[in-house]
Amino acid sequence: MAHPPSRDDETARIEQRYARRAAAGLADRYSLLQPDVWQTVQERQRAMLGLFARHGWHDLARRQIVEVGCGAGGNLLELLRAGVRPDHLCGIELMADRHAEARAVLPADVVLHLGDACTAPLAEASADLVLQSTVFSSLLDDAFQQRLADTMWRWVRPGGAVLWYDFTWNNPRNRDVRGVTLARVRELFPHGRIEARRLTLAPPLARAACRLSPALYPLLGALPPLRTHVLAWIGKPGRAD
């Protein structure tokens, strides 16, 4: 009888998947200088800030926020610009090179942990918000996904939330990722109050359209069937502080 992969097995496989992406030399594809990329980022930023406002989070300076899979620190920089204090931010990154890049660009007061998020030294109910952006689509083991989701949920204090951004469709050209449906999000966070919306024009279509004209992005992105990602606010019941 085959045994399920251990946590160490899966983290090693994640590192291998990211190494393959780096070897493919696709960094330029995700550069903010690309018109499809900056429009995708700005669209997500507007939607995220709208969620904060809708939930009454007008003073971000007092919020404690953790990002799982912080990469080179781009999302944490966005949160700093939105008003979150550096000493209220924490990032966790598995890949050593990305962790080093984040440390080089972020203020020293931002806490950064290197390694598996499931073993990060964070206290239960210590965060107002735990953010993940296209992390779960790189986790191909269901049990590992659930362990990480459970860990993130423990960190959220009552009245707080998990902020989720990930794609829902499988990419037949990339077996190192898989889409995470909204139904799967509900399985991962069964006690969460989920508010979700679709956004982000399918990246292959966005790249092709923006080669013709960047003005095509918002026109095509207005069509719901062409949006491939979900932004979800997964609220934890209880009274916020």
C-alpha positions, 0 to 999 in steps of 0.5 A: 500500500502506497503511503501519502507523501510526507511534508518534506517530500512535498516541500522538496517537490515545490522547490523543484517546480519553482526551479524548473520555472526559473530555468525556463527563463520566464522572468520577463513574462511577469515583469511589471513593464509588460502591459498585461502584467501591470494591468493585472496587478492594478486590477487586483490592487483595486479589488483588494483595497475595495475589500478592505474598505467594504469590511471597514478596514480604513486604518490599515496601520493597526492591522497585523498581516502575514503573507504565505509565499511572499516571493520577492516581496512585491505584495508586502511592498503594496501593503506598505504603500496602502498604510500597513506598518512595517513592524506589522507585516510578516512574510514567509517564503520557501525559496531561499533566493526569493527570500533574499530578494525580499529581504533586500527590498523590504524595510528591516522591521518587516519580519521574514521567515525562510522555510515551510509555512506550516512550521513558521513560528507564528502564534495562534490568532496573531494576525488580522489577515493572512494572504496567499497569492498563487501559492495553492495552485503550486501545491499538488498534494491535497493533504499538504494543501489542507495542512497549510490552509489549517495553519493559516486559519489558526493564525487568523484571529476572530473577525479577521480573514484569509485573503485568497488570490489564485487561478481556477483553471488547469494549464495543460502546458504546465503540469507543475500547477493546477487550478483551485476551484472555489468549491475547493476553497470552501473545502479548505476553509469550511468554517470561513465566510467566503466572499469571492469574485472573479477577475484577471483576464486569462494571461495567454489571452491578455498577453496576445491582446496587449501586443495589439493594444493595451486598451483591449485588456479592460474590454476583454476582462469585462467578460466573466468567462474570460477571467481565470482567477478568484479573489476571495475574502474568507472571514473568520467568525467572531468580533474584530478588535 
